[in-house]
Amino acid sequence: MLNFPKANSIYIHIPFCSSKCAYCDFYSVKYTKKRVDQYWDALFLELAELAAITDQKLLQSIYIGGGTPSLIKAEKYFSLLNKIRQYFKLVPDAEITIEVNPASITAEKLIIYRRAGINRLSVGIQSLNDKYLSLLGRKSNRQHNLEKLTLINRFFNNYSTDLIFAIPGQTLAEFKKDLNDLLKFEPPHISLYNLELHPGTKLYQQYQADKLEMPTEELDAEMYDLAAAELKKAAYNHYEISNYARQGYRARHNFIYWLYQPYLAAGPGAVSFNGNYRFQNKADLKNYLLYYGTANSENILEQSIQTKKPTRNSASEFQVRQLEKLTAKEKQAEFAFLALRTERGILLNEFQKRFKQDFKKVYQAEINSLKANQLIKEANNRIYLTNRGKKLANEVFIKFLP
Ligand code: SF4
């Protein structure tokens, strides 16, 4: 296994859902209590391994995502977070986020999350319109979502809400209503995603069978512009292509990805990055449990930490992990398009410092073409997306690929 000189954050994947949403291609399996118990033991073993290969163990953030982390008994997060604290240090104001689904959240769970140290929620609202919640295959309805937002506002002042737009059949007026209804709750952070169809999902199959008509690119762009204008009026900062925050509520965890800093991740399907290598756990819970077993002997874990040896031999590691060594060109490209996602864009000095090369020389032709198409701008030693560039971001990012 590789080494991490440092890691700024850790992502924990909770791969359980009660059913599959019609648009979702994330890795998840059906929730059962037995599976969760086995998974917790395996997760602790992986955390020990990750700690053993990380030199500077100071985390800025922990993100518990899924799947549906809020399906699990809330008390489980005491043991998970205690285990992370046992192996890593956290900065005093570390951001600790959990993704929650309105269908499985209760006041009791929210209280327990807070007691466990979780200080931020990411709430999968997705829509406030019953027609589209049903089309998306969500477990919640509008009324339920509104009630849960009220509840969340009572217990958490730091939370994000996800909203999907450009849903088949959705009009601009319907999206505006969703957005305005959501804004009544004044969520400190909003993530807005246009619906993408991924192979293997129910919506994709319907689309392939001509049973679904996707919105036009023009309508998609109109919705994006509408959201940007409405949220600006409501004092949100559009700090990343898909993300808006009130002052002081940017997602610190995600910023680590956008700044191309090293990060750790645990669980099937989870991806870690140490600055040179990316390694991804295979998205296969059974394989993961087989690899780690269900033993949770503290002796094995402590030995792993002290000797800096993984608890499994490296020959079998590839049963569970895929390793990718990034070339210099790939790293430069990833750095560029991740930075371009943010409002501040690419800081030319930072690129120079990191890669010992001049960004404008490395990508001279690409920069000229993107500027000519009004997709990027340059000012004050940085290059960033124009409004047009934000809407056509994938076209911009492709330009940087080696
Ligand atoms: S709850 Fe989330 S992870 Fe689970 S199927 Fe739905 S969108 Fe996917």
Residues whose N, C-alpha, C, O or C-beta is under 5 A from the ligand:
A	BS01	SF4	C17 S19 K20 C21 C24 F26 S28 G66 G67 T68
